[in-house]
Amino acid sequence: MPHLSKSRPKVPHKFVLEALAPLHPEVRRLFSGFGVYSGDRLLMVLKDHVRSPQDNGIWLVLSEGTDAADKSLRRDFPSIRRIELLHGKIGHWLLLPSDDADFEALALRACELILRHDPRLGRTPQSRR
């Protein structure tokens, strides 16, 4: 019987990493996705997983002072929504769904804002403080 090796999951939405290249982003496995860091700051999670396809896309990490209900987030990202998998337990992560028709444009908009150090996006996890 042939041995089937498990292939390593591939980082989805790599165009985001290219857009964030000036920050020299570091990618680390995080839950069922890939966390994108700049230094100790978590910027987003890239996710494409068969078990929870409704939450595939980019999980934007909001800064400590940013309310998930901030209307400016809705203006910048009309399709942004809560992450179903988290059941409302982590309110500072919001989803840009990959099945949205404007996903790539919105993802690149998020990258542009991160590169401009938008104070609403990114957070240093408590474990890294």
N, CA, C and O atoms as CSV, one atom per row, in Angstrom:
chain,resi,resn,atom,element,x,y,z
A,1,MET,N,N,0.842,-1.179,0.000
A,1,MET,CA,C,0.000,0.000,0.000
A,1,MET,C,C,0.889,1.245,0.000
A,1,MET,O,O,1.761,1.369,0.861
A,2,PRO,N,N,0.694,2.154,-0.927
A,2,PRO,CA,C,1.550,3.336,-0.995
A,2,PRO,C,C,1.312,4.263,0.192
A,2,PRO,O,O,0.197,4.400,0.695
A,3,HIS,N,N,2.382,4.880,0.611
A,3,HIS,CA,C,2.320,5.843,1.713
A,3,HIS,C,C,1.898,7.204,1.161
A,3,HIS,O,O,2.546,7.763,0.276
A,4,LEU,N,N,0.817,7.713,1.696
A,4,LEU,CA,C,0.347,9.026,1.261
A,4,LEU,C,C,0.838,10.069,2.252
A,4,LEU,O,O,0.409,10.097,3.405
A,5,SER,N,N,1.716,10.901,1.801
A,5,SER,CA,C,2.216,11.942,2.700
A,5,SER,C,C,1.269,13.131,2.673
A,5,SER,O,O,0.699,13.484,1.641
A,6,LYS,N,N,1.125,13.729,3.835
A,6,LYS,CA,C,0.288,14.929,3.900
A,6,LYS,C,C,1.073,16.091,3.318
A,6,LYS,O,O,2.212,16.355,3.703
A,7,SER,N,N,0.444,16.767,2.396
A,7,SER,CA,C,1.124,17.927,1.836
A,7,SER,C,C,0.913,19.108,2.772
A,7,SER,O,O,-0.110,19.212,3.449
A,8,ARG,N,N,1.876,19.973,2.796
A,8,ARG,CA,C,1.772,21.169,3.626
A,8,ARG,C,C,0.740,22.105,3.032
A,8,ARG,O,O,0.703,22.315,1.820
A,9,PRO,N,N,-0.094,22.663,3.884
A,9,PRO,CA,C,-1.063,23.631,3.368
A,9,PRO,C,C,-0.338,24.818,2.734
A,9,PRO,O,O,0.706,25.260,3.213
A,10,LYS,N,N,-0.909,25.310,1.667
A,10,LYS,CA,C,-0.296,26.435,0.960
A,10,LYS,C,C,-0.946,27.735,1.404
A,10,LYS,O,O,-2.144,27.791,1.681
A,11,VAL,N,N,-0.137,28.763,1.465
A,11,VAL,CA,C,-0.633,30.083,1.843
A,11,VAL,C,C,-1.564,30.584,0.739
A,11,VAL,O,O,-1.147,30.696,-0.414
A,12,PRO,N,N,-2.816,30.885,1.077
A,12,PRO,CA,C,-3.739,31.410,0.064
A,12,PRO,C,C,-3.547,32.913,-0.131
A,12,PRO,O,O,-2.892,33.574,0.676
A,13,HIS,N,N,-4.107,33.431,-1.180
A,13,HIS,CA,C,-4.149,34.877,-1.438
A,13,HIS,C,C,-2.746,35.504,-1.393
A,13,HIS,O,O,-2.542,36.539,-0.758
A,14,LYS,N,N,-1.789,34.869,-2.069
A,14,LYS,CA,C,-0.395,35.334,-2.026
A,14,LYS,C,C,-0.210,36.744,-2.570
A,14,LYS,O,O,0.775,37.406,-2.240
A,15,PHE,N,N,-1.135,37.212,-3.392
A,15,PHE,CA,C,-1.020,38.571,-3.913
A,15,PHE,C,C,-0.992,39.593,-2.774
A,15,PHE,O,O,-0.436,40.681,-2.925
A,16,VAL,N,N,-1.590,39.241,-1.643
A,16,VAL,CA,C,-1.583,40.124,-0.472
A,16,VAL,C,C,-0.154,40.271,0.058
A,16,VAL,O,O,0.269,41.369,0.417
A,17,LEU,N,N,0.577,39.169,0.104
A,17,LEU,CA,C,1.962,39.218,0.583
A,17,LEU,C,C,2.825,40.056,-0.346
A,17,LEU,O,O,3.712,40.780,0.106
A,18,GLU,N,N,2.565,39.956,-1.639
A,18,GLU,CA,C,3.305,40.783,-2.597
A,18,GLU,C,C,3.008,42.258,-2.360
A,18,GLU,O,O,3.913,43.091,-2.415
A,19,ALA,N,N,1.751,42.584,-2.099
A,19,ALA,CA,C,1.373,43.981,-1.862
A,19,ALA,C,C,1.987,44.516,-0.571
A,19,ALA,O,O,2.284,45.707,-0.470
A,20,LEU,N,N,2.176,43.641,0.415
A,20,LEU,CA,C,2.744,44.055,1.704
A,20,LEU,C,C,4.264,43.899,1.762
A,20,LEU,O,O,4.862,44.096,2.820
A,21,ALA,N,N,4.888,43.552,0.653
A,21,ALA,CA,C,6.331,43.291,0.610
A,21,ALA,C,C,7.183,44.393,1.243
A,21,ALA,O,O,8.177,44.065,1.891
A,22,PRO,N,N,6.851,45.689,1.095
A,22,PRO,CA,C,7.677,46.717,1.739
A,22,PRO,C,C,7.780,46.561,3.267
A,22,PRO,O,O,8.718,47.075,3.877
A,23,LEU,N,N,6.831,45.862,3.879
A,23,LEU,CA,C,6.863,45.646,5.333
A,23,LEU,C,C,7.630,44.382,5.714
A,23,LEU,O,O,7.803,44.097,6.899
A,24,HIS,N,N,8.093,43.622,4.715
A,24,HIS,CA,C,8.770,42.341,4.949
A,24,HIS,C,C,7.911,41.447,5.848
A,24,HIS,O,O,8.347,41.047,6.927
A,25,PRO,N,N,6.690,41.136,5.400
A,25,PRO,CA,C,5.780,40.372,6.259
A,25,PRO,C,C,6.289,38.968,6.546
A,25,PRO,O,O,6.947,38.337,5.719
A,26,GLU,N,N,5.966,38.506,7.737
A,26,GLU,CA,C,6.289,37.142,8.142
A,26,GLU,C,C,4.973,36.375,8.230
A,26,GLU,O,O,3.987,36.880,8.767
A,27,VAL,N,N,4.963,35.164,7.704
A,27,VAL,CA,C,3.755,34.346,7.693
A,27,VAL,C,C,3.951,33.184,8.658
A,27,VAL,O,O,4.958,32.478,8.606
A,28,ARG,N,N,2.967,32.999,9.543
A,28,ARG,CA,C,3.011,31.903,10.507
A,28,ARG,C,C,1.655,31.208,10.528
A,28,ARG,O,O,0.615,31.851,10.390
A,29,ARG,N,N,1.676,29.887,10.701
A,29,ARG,CA,C,0.420,29.140,10.835
A,29,ARG,C,C,-0.349,29.695,12.023
A,29,ARG,O,O,0.224,29.950,13.083
A,30,LEU,N,N,-1.637,29.879,11.839
A,30,LEU,CA,C,-2.483,30.396,12.907
A,30,LEU,C,C,-3.874,29.812,12.712
A,30,LEU,O,O,-4.536,30.102,11.715
A,31,PHE,N,N,-4.318,28.997,13.649
A,31,PHE,CA,C,-5.598,28.306,13.543
A,31,PHE,C,C,-5.617,27.525,12.226
A,31,PHE,O,O,-4.695,26.755,11.959
A,32,SER,N,N,-6.619,27.704,11.428
A,32,SER,CA,C,-6.695,26.984,10.156
A,32,SER,C,C,-6.294,27.891,8.998
A,32,SER,O,O,-6.714,27.682,7.859
A,33,GLY,N,N,-5.483,28.894,9.297
A,33,GLY,CA,C,-5.035,29.829,8.270
A,33,GLY,C,C,-3.590,30.222,8.499
A,33,GLY,O,O,-2.816,29.487,9.112
A,34,PHE,N,N,-3.243,31.391,7.996
A,34,PHE,CA,C,-1.876,31.883,8.086
A,34,PHE,C,C,-1.899,33.327,8.566
A,34,PHE,O,O,-2.472,34.200,7.916
A,35,GLY,N,N,-1.268,33.568,9.714
A,35,GLY,CA,C,-1.167,34.921,10.238
A,35,GLY,C,C,-0.099,35.687,9.491
A,35,GLY,O,O,0.968,35.148,9.201
A,36,VAL,N,N,-0.376,36.936,9.180
A,36,VAL,CA,C,0.585,37.811,8.508
A,36,VAL,C,C,1.007,38.866,9.525
A,36,VAL,O,O,0.188,39.640,10.021
A,37,TYR,N,N,2.304,38.876,9.822
A,37,TYR,CA,C,2.859,39.768,10.834
A,37,TYR,C,C,3.835,40.753,10.213
A,37,TYR,O,O,4.491,40.467,9.211
A,38,SER,N,N,3.912,41.914,10.835
A,38,SER,CA,C,4.979,42.874,10.576
A,38,SER,C,C,5.617,43.103,11.937
A,38,SER,O,O,5.051,43.782,12.793
A,39,GLY,N,N,6.798,42.531,12.127
A,39,GLY,CA,C,7.392,42.534,13.463
A,39,GLY,C,C,6.505,41.700,14.374
A,39,GLY,O,O,6.154,40.570,14.036
A,40,ASP,N,N,6.141,42.251,15.525
A,40,ASP,CA,C,5.263,41.549,16.457
A,40,ASP,C,C,3.785,41.823,16.201
A,40,ASP,O,O,2.920,41.249,16.862
A,41,ARG,N,N,3.501,42.690,15.251
A,41,ARG,CA,C,2.125,43.133,14.992
A,41,ARG,C,C,1.419,42.184,14.020
A,41,ARG,O,O,1.884,41.971,12.901
A,42,LEU,N,N,0.293,41.617,14.462
A,42,LEU,CA,C,-0.532,40.770,13.605
A,42,LEU,C,C,-1.411,41.677,12.761
A,42,LEU,O,O,-2.174,42.482,13.295
A,43,LEU,N,N,-1.306,41.548,11.448
A,43,LEU,CA,C,-2.042,42.405,10.524
A,43,LEU,C,C,-3.326,41.758,10.031
A,43,LEU,O,O,-4.364,42.412,9.927
A,44,MET,N,N,-3.246,40.471,9.729
A,44,MET,CA,C,-4.384,39.764,9.145
A,44,MET,C,C,-4.118,38.271,9.177
A,44,MET,O,O,-3.007,37.820,9.456
A,45,VAL,N,N,-5.170,37.517,8.882
A,45,VAL,CA,C,-5.062,36.074,8.719
A,45,VAL,C,C,-5.589,35.745,7.328
A,45,VAL,O,O,-6.671,36.190,6.945
A,46,LEU,N,N,-4.822,34.967,6.579
A,46,LEU,CA,C,-5.223,34.514,5.245
A,46,LEU,C,C,-5.800,33.116,5.407
A,46,LEU,O,O,-5.138,32.225,5.938
A,47,LYS,N,N,-7.026,32.923,4.951
A,47,LYS,CA,C,-7.686,31.646,5.195
A,47,LYS,C,C,-8.393,31.133,3.947
A,47,LYS,O,O,-9.092,31.871,3.252
A,48,ASP,N,N,-8.189,29.855,3.688
A,48,ASP,CA,C,-8.897,29.145,2.627
A,48,ASP,C,C,-8.940,27.684,3.058
A,48,ASP,O,O,-8.020,26.918,2.774
A,49,HIS,N,N,-10.009,27.306,3.742
A,49,HIS,CA,C,-10.094,25.980,4.341
A,49,HIS,C,C,-11.433,25.345,3.983
A,49,HIS,O,O,-12.469,26.009,4.013
A,50,VAL,N,N,-11.409,24.059,3.644
A,50,VAL,CA,C,-12.623,23.373,3.200
A,50,VAL,C,C,-13.652,23.188,4.311
A,50,VAL,O,O,-14.844,23.077,4.027
A,51,ARG,N,N,-13.224,23.153,5.553
A,51,ARG,CA,C,-14.161,22.887,6.650
A,51,ARG,C,C,-15.030,24.083,7.025
A,51,ARG,O,O,-16.100,23.905,7.606
A,52,SER,N,N,-14.596,25.273,6.710
A,52,SER,CA,C,-15.407,26.462,7.033
A,52,SER,C,C,-15.306,27.469,5.888
A,52,SER,O,O,-14.779,28.568,6.066
A,53,PRO,N,N,-15.811,27.090,4.717
A,53,PRO,CA,C,-15.664,27.955,3.543
A,53,PRO,C,C,-16.365,29.306,3.682
A,53,PRO,O,O,-16.002,30.261,2.995
A,54,GLN,N,N,-17.358,29.396,4.555
A,54,GLN,CA,C,-18.055,30.667,4.742
A,54,GLN,C,C,-17.139,31.730,5.355
A,54,GLN,O,O,-17.435,32.922,5.277
A,55,ASP,N,N,-16.033,31.303,5.960
A,55,ASP,CA,C,-15.094,32.238,6.580
A,55,ASP,C,C,-13.771,32.333,5.832
A,55,ASP,O,O,-12.777,32.807,6.381
A,56,ASN,N,N,-13.756,31.884,4.582
A,56,ASN,CA,C,-12.541,32.001,3.776
A,56,ASN,C,C,-12.377,33.430,3.284
A,56,ASN,O,O,-13.347,34.123,2.978
A,57,GLY,N,N,-11.124,33.845,3.218
A,57,GLY,CA,C,-10.805,35.192,2.765
A,57,GLY,C,C,-9.711,35.780,3.625
A,57,GLY,O,O,-8.735,35.106,3.953
A,58,ILE,N,N,-9.874,37.032,3.987
A,58,ILE,CA,C,-8.894,37.724,4.828
A,58,ILE,C,C,-9.575,38.145,6.117
A,58,ILE,O,O,-10.583,38.852,6.108
A,59,TRP,N,N,-9.003,37.697,7.224
A,59,TRP,CA,C,-9.483,38.117,8.530
A,59,TRP,C,C,-8.664,39.344,8.913
A,59,TRP,O,O,-7.485,39.226,9.249
A,60,LEU,N,N,-9.273,40.502,8.864
A,60,LEU,CA,C,-8.580,41.728,9.254
A,60,LEU,C,C,-8.563,41.829,10.775
A,60,LEU,O,O,-9.571,41.574,11.434
A,61,VAL,N,N,-7.420,42.199,11.319
A,61,VAL,CA,C,-7.268,42.350,12.760
A,61,VAL,C,C,-7.362,43.841,13.074
A,61,VAL,O,O,-6.574,44.644,12.575
A,62,LEU,N,N,-8.330,44.194,13.904
A,62,LEU,CA,C,-8.530,45.598,14.256
A,62,LEU,C,C,-7.657,45.973,15.450
A,62,LEU,O,O,-7.381,45.146,16.319
A,63,SER,N,N,-7.234,47.220,15.477
A,63,SER,CA,C,-6.412,47.712,16.582
A,63,SER,C,C,-7.244,47.783,17.857
A,63,SER,O,O,-8.471,47.688,17.814
A,64,GLU,N,N,-6.574,47.948,18.982
A,64,GLU,CA,C,-7.262,47.969,20.270
A,64,GLU,C,C,-8.285,49.093,20.372
A,64,GLU,O,O,-9.303,48.924,21.044
A,65,GLY,N,N,-8.054,50.215,19.739
A,65,GLY,CA,C,-8.971,51.339,19.846
A,65,GLY,C,C,-10.067,51.367,18.803
A,65,GLY,O,O,-10.839,52.324,18.748
A,66,THR,N,N,-10.154,50.343,17.976
A,66,THR,CA,C,-11.121,50.345,16.876
A,66,THR,C,C,-12.317,49.463,17.197
A,66,THR,O,O,-12.166,48.297,17.562
A,67,ASP,N,N,-13.495,50.030,17.057
A,67,ASP,CA,C,-14.743,49.308,17.274
A,67,ASP,C,C,-15.131,48.609,15.969
A,67,ASP,O,O,-15.084,49.214,14.898
A,68,ALA,N,N,-15.510,47.351,16.062
A,68,ALA,CA,C,-15.902,46.592,14.865
A,68,ALA,C,C,-17.102,47.214,14.160
A,68,ALA,O,O,-17.326,46.946,12.979
A,69,ALA,N,N,-17.873,48.036,14.860
A,69,ALA,CA,C,-19.040,48.693,14.262
A,69,ALA,C,C,-18.693,50.051,13.645
A,69,ALA,O,O,-19.587,50.770,13.199
A,70,ASP,N,N,-17.423,50.403,13.615
A,70,ASP,CA,C,-16.970,51.686,13.057
A,70,ASP,C,C,-17.466,51.828,11.617
A,70,ASP,O,O,-17.163,50.994,10.764
A,71,LYS,N,N,-18.219,52.877,11.360
A,71,LYS,CA,C,-18.802,53.082,10.025
A,71,LYS,C,C,-17.743,53.301,8.952
A,71,LYS,O,O,-17.985,53.007,7.781
A,72,SER,N,N,-16.580,53.809,9.329
A,72,SER,CA,C,-15.532,54.021,8.326
A,72,SER,C,C,-15.032,52.687,7.765
A,72,SER,O,O,-14.602,52.624,6.614
A,73,LEU,N,N,-15.086,51.633,8.562
A,73,LEU,CA,C,-14.708,50.302,8.062
A,73,LEU,C,C,-15.686,49.842,6.985
A,73,LEU,O,O,-15.280,49.267,5.975
A,74,ARG,N,N,-16.964,50.097,7.201
A,74,ARG,CA,C,-17.983,49.721,6.212
A,74,ARG,C,C,-17.835,50.531,4.927
A,74,ARG,O,O,-18.089,50.023,3.834
A,75,ARG,N,N,-17.425,51.785,5.060
A,75,ARG,CA,C,-17.203,52.597,3.852
A,75,ARG,C,C,-16.025,52.050,3.051
A,75,ARG,O,O,-16.101,51.938,1.827
A,76,ASP,N,N,-14.941,51.711,3.737
A,76,ASP,CA,C,-13.756,51.192,3.048
A,76,ASP,C,C,-13.949,49.758,2.556
A,76,ASP,O,O,-13.405,49.371,1.522
A,77,PHE,N,N,-14.723,48.977,3.300
A,77,PHE,CA,C,-14.898,47.555,2.997
A,77,PHE,C,C,-16.384,47.190,3.103
A,77,PHE,O,O,-16.815,46.672,4.133
A,78,PRO,N,N,-17.168,47.451,2.060
A,78,PRO,CA,C,-18.620,47.237,2.133
A,78,PRO,C,C,-19.042,45.808,2.498
A,78,PRO,O,O,-20.099,45.621,3.101
A,79,SER,N,N,-18.250,44.814,2.149
A,79,SER,CA,C,-18.648,43.423,2.409
A,79,SER,C,C,-18.101,42.875,3.727
A,79,SER,O,O,-18.305,41.700,4.033
A,80,ILE,N,N,-17.417,43.698,4.504
A,80,ILE,CA,C,-16.814,43.220,5.752
A,80,ILE,C,C,-17.908,42.725,6.703
A,80,ILE,O,O,-18.990,43.304,6.792
A,81,ARG,N,N,-17.586,41.626,7.415
A,81,ARG,CA,C,-18.563,41.071,8.357
A,81,ARG,C,C,-17.852,40.277,9.448
A,81,ARG,O,O,-16.650,40.020,9.374
A,82,ARG,N,N,-18.618,39.902,10.451
A,82,ARG,CA,C,-18.068,39.079,11.531
A,82,ARG,C,C,-17.722,37.683,10.998
A,82,ARG,O,O,-18.252,37.243,9.978
A,83,ILE,N,N,-16.838,37.013,11.698
A,83,ILE,CA,C,-16.384,35.680,11.317
A,83,ILE,C,C,-17.267,34.648,12.021
A,83,ILE,O,O,-17.262,34.563,13.249
A,84,GLU,N,N,-18.012,33.875,11.260
A,84,GLU,CA,C,-18.967,32.914,11.827
A,84,GLU,C,C,-18.290,31.894,12.738
A,84,GLU,O,O,-18.821,31.554,13.795
A,85,LEU,N,N,-17.137,31.414,12.335
A,85,LEU,CA,C,-16.409,30.389,13.078
A,85,LEU,C,C,-16.098,30.825,14.515
A,85,LEU,O,O,-15.982,29.982,15.405
A,86,LEU,N,N,-15.964,32.118,14.743
A,86,LEU,CA,C,-15.593,32.631,16.065
A,86,LEU,C,C,-16.800,32.846,16.978
A,86,LEU,O,O,-16.629,33.137,18.162
A,87,HIS,N,N,-18.002,32.708,16.452
A,87,HIS,CA,C,-19.240,32.830,17.242
A,87,HIS,C,C,-19.282,34.104,18.083
A,87,HIS,O,O,-19.797,34.094,19.200
A,88,GLY,N,N,-18.745,35.190,17.554
A,88,GLY,CA,C,-18.787,36.474,18.257
A,88,GLY,C,C,-17.846,36.584,19.447
A,88,GLY,O,O,-17.897,37.574,20.177
A,89,LYS,N,N,-16.985,35.587,19.661
A,89,LYS,CA,C,-16.097,35.589,20.828
A,89,LYS,C,C,-14.885,36.490,20.651
A,89,LYS,O,O,-14.331,36.982,21.634
A,90,ILE,N,N,-14.470,36.710,19.420
A,90,ILE,CA,C,-13.349,37.620,19.151
A,90,ILE,C,C,-13.898,38.709,18.243
A,90,ILE,O,O,-14.035,38.509,17.036
A,91,GLY,N,N,-14.206,39.846,18.817
A,91,GLY,CA,C,-14.865,40.915,18.075
A,91,GLY,C,C,-13.945,41.820,17.294
A,91,GLY,O,O,-14.407,42.629,16.489
A,92,HIS,N,N,-12.642,41.698,17.519
A,92,HIS,CA,C,-11.709,42.601,16.827
A,92,HIS,C,C,-11.128,41.986,15.551
A,92,HIS,O,O,-10.162,42.515,14.999
A,93,TRP,N,N,-11.696,40.889,15.081
A,93,TRP,CA,C,-11.336,40.316,13.791
A,93,TRP,C,C,-12.576,40.345,12.918
A,93,TRP,O,O,-13.649,39.913,13.339
A,94,LEU,N,N,-12.432,40.851,11.708
A,94,LEU,CA,C,-13.539,40.899,10.754
A,94,LEU,C,C,-13.097,40.283,9.434
A,94,LEU,O,O,-11.910,40.275,9.107
A,95,LEU,N,N,-14.052,39.775,8.687
A,95,LEU,CA,C,-13.771,39.035,7.457
A,95,LEU,C,C,-14.036,39.844,6.202
A,95,LEU,O,O,-15.083,40.473,6.051
A,96,LEU,N,N,-13.056,39.813,5.301
A,96,LEU,CA,C,-13.271,40.207,3.905
A,96,LEU,C,C,-13.459,38.880,3.173
A,96,LEU,O,O,-12.477,38.186,2.912
A,97,PRO,N,N,-14.695,38.510,2.836
A,97,PRO,CA,C,-14.952,37.181,2.273
A,97,PRO,C,C,-14.402,37.013,0.860
A,97,PRO,O,O,-14.562,37.883,0.003
A,98,SER,N,N,-13.755,35.879,0.641
A,98,SER,CA,C,-13.134,35.629,-0.664
A,98,SER,C,C,-14.156,35.390,-1.768
A,98,SER,O,O,-13.811,35.449,-2.948
A,99,ASP,N,N,-15.401,35.123,-1.407
A,99,ASP,CA,C,-16.410,34.920,-2.449
A,99,ASP,C,C,-17.083,36.226,-2.882
A,99,ASP,O,O,-17.993,36.207,-3.711
A,100,ASP,N,N,-16.645,37.344,-2.333
A,100,ASP,CA,C,-17.166,38.648,-2.756
A,100,ASP,C,C,-16.600,38.993,-4.134
A,100,ASP,O,O,-15.423,38.752,-4.399
A,101,ALA,N,N,-17.415,39.544,-4.993
A,101,ALA,CA,C,-16.985,39.894,-6.356
A,101,ALA,C,C,-15.814,40.870,-6.357
A,101,ALA,O,O,-15.004,40.856,-7.283
A,102,ASP,N,N,-15.711,41.714,-5.337
A,102,ASP,CA,C,-14.639,42.715,-5.256
A,102,ASP,C,C,-13.528,42.314,-4.290
A,102,ASP,O,O,-12.775,43.167,-3.822
A,103,PHE,N,N,-13.422,41.018,-3.989
A,103,PHE,CA,C,-12.468,40.567,-2.974
A,103,PHE,C,C,-11.051,41.078,-3.212
A,103,PHE,O,O,-10.452,41.659,-2.307
A,104,GLU,N,N,-10.508,40.877,-4.398
A,104,GLU,CA,C,-9.115,41.276,-4.643
A,104,GLU,C,C,-8.929,42.776,-4.485
A,104,GLU,O,O,-7.943,43.214,-3.893
A,105,ALA,N,N,-9.847,43.563,-4.999
A,105,ALA,CA,C,-9.743,45.020,-4.874
A,105,ALA,C,C,-9.814,45.441,-3.405
A,105,ALA,O,O,-9.066,46.319,-2.975
A,106,LEU,N,N,-10.705,44.822,-2.640
A,106,LEU,CA,C,-10.821,45.159,-1.220
A,106,LEU,C,C,-9.590,44.700,-0.444
A,106,LEU,O,O,-9.133,45.392,0.466
A,107,ALA,N,N,-9.059,43.539,-0.800
A,107,ALA,CA,C,-7.847,43.046,-0.150
A,107,ALA,C,C,-6.677,43.988,-0.409
A,107,ALA,O,O,-5.904,44.291,0.500
A,108,LEU,N,N,-6.550,44.445,-1.637
A,108,LEU,CA,C,-5.471,45.385,-1.963
A,108,LEU,C,C,-5.694,46.733,-1.281
A,108,LEU,O,O,-4.730,47.410,-0.922
A,109,ARG,N,N,-6.942,47.126,-1.100
A,109,ARG,CA,C,-7.255,48.353,-0.357
A,109,ARG,C,C,-6.799,48.202,1.097
A,109,ARG,O,O,-6.239,49.137,1.670
A,110,ALA,N,N,-7.032,47.048,1.686
A,110,ALA,CA,C,-6.576,46.790,3.053
A,110,ALA,C,C,-5.054,46.881,3.127
A,110,ALA,O,O,-4.512,47.461,4.068
A,111,CYS,N,N,-4.370,46.317,2.148
A,111,CYS,CA,C,-2.904,46.381,2.114
A,111,CYS,C,C,-2.425,47.823,2.004
A,111,CYS,O,O,-1.480,48.226,2.681
A,112,GLU,N,N,-3.078,48.584,1.155
A,112,GLU,CA,C,-2.726,49.995,0.982
A,112,GLU,C,C,-2.867,50.748,2.311
A,112,GLU,O,O,-1.996,51.539,2.673
A,113,LEU,N,N,-3.951,50.503,3.026
A,113,LEU,CA,C,-4.167,51.165,4.314
A,113,LEU,C,C,-3.131,50.722,5.345
A,113,LEU,O,O,-2.648,51.538,6.130
A,114,ILE,N,N,-2.793,49.446,5.345
A,114,ILE,CA,C,-1.773,48.943,6.268
A,114,ILE,C,C,-0.423,49.578,5.961
A,114,ILE,O,O,0.303,49.962,6.877
A,115,LEU,N,N,-0.083,49.691,4.686
A,115,LEU,CA,C,1.191,50.318,4.306
A,115,LEU,C,C,1.242,51.786,4.724
A,115,LEU,O,O,2.319,52.331,4.966
A,116,ARG,N,N,0.072,52.422,4.808
A,116,ARG,CA,C,0.000,53.822,5.251
A,116,ARG,C,C,-0.185,53.920,6.769
A,116,ARG,O,O,-0.454,54.995,7.305
A,117,HIS,N,N,-0.037,52.791,7.443
A,117,HIS,CA,C,-0.130,52.721,8.909
A,117,HIS,C,C,-1.476,53.204,9.433
A,117,HIS,O,O,-1.543,53.952,10.408
A,118,ASP,N,N,-2.545,52.769,8.776
A,118,ASP,CA,C,-3.897,53.098,9.227
A,118,ASP,C,C,-4.049,52.622,10.677
A,118,ASP,O,O,-3.827,51.445,10.962
A,119,PRO,N,N,-4.422,53.513,11.586
A,119,PRO,CA,C,-4.486,53.144,13.007
A,119,PRO,C,C,-5.588,52.141,13.347
A,119,PRO,O,O,-5.608,51.613,14.459
A,120,ARG,N,N,-6.494,51.869,12.427
A,120,ARG,CA,C,-7.581,50.921,12.694
A,120,ARG,C,C,-7.144,49.471,12.535
A,120,ARG,O,O,-7.792,48.568,13.064
A,121,LEU,N,N,-6.057,49.239,11.813
A,121,LEU,CA,C,-5.693,47.875,11.416
A,121,LEU,C,C,-4.404,47.400,12.069
A,121,LEU,O,O,-3.419,48.136,12.131
A,122,GLY,N,N,-4.420,46.169,12.553
A,122,GLY,CA,C,-3.248,45.540,13.142
A,122,GLY,C,C,-3.243,45.651,14.658
A,122,GLY,O,O,-3.774,46.600,15.235
A,123,ARG,N,N,-2.628,44.655,15.287
A,123,ARG,CA,C,-2.604,44.602,16.747
A,123,ARG,C,C,-1.448,43.710,17.185
A,123,ARG,O,O,-1.146,42.708,16.536
A,124,THR,N,N,-0.816,44.075,18.273
A,124,THR,CA,C,0.223,43.230,18.853
A,124,THR,C,C,-0.452,42.284,19.841
A,124,THR,O,O,-1.020,42.735,20.835
A,125,PRO,N,N,-0.398,40.974,19.579
A,125,PRO,CA,C,-1.029,40.022,20.499
A,125,PRO,C,C,-0.427,40.127,21.897
A,125,PRO,O,O,0.752,40.449,22.048
A,126,GLN,N,N,-1.234,39.858,22.913
A,126,GLN,CA,C,-0.771,39.961,24.298
A,126,GLN,C,C,0.454,39.104,24.549
A,126,GLN,O,O,1.320,39.483,25.338
A,127,SER,N,N,0.542,37.964,23.898
A,127,SER,CA,C,1.677,37.067,24.105
A,127,SER,C,C,2.991,37.661,23.608
A,127,SER,O,O,4.059,37.150,23.946
A,128,ARG,N,N,2.937,38.729,22.812
A,128,ARG,CA,C,4.151,39.323,22.249
A,128,ARG,C,C,4.481,40.675,22.867
A,128,ARG,O,O,5.451,41.320,22.471
A,129,ARG,N,N,3.681,41.105,23.833
A,129,ARG,CA,C,3.931,42.419,24.454
A,129,ARG,C,C,5.013,42.342,25.484
A,129,ARG,O,O,5.350,43.352,26.102
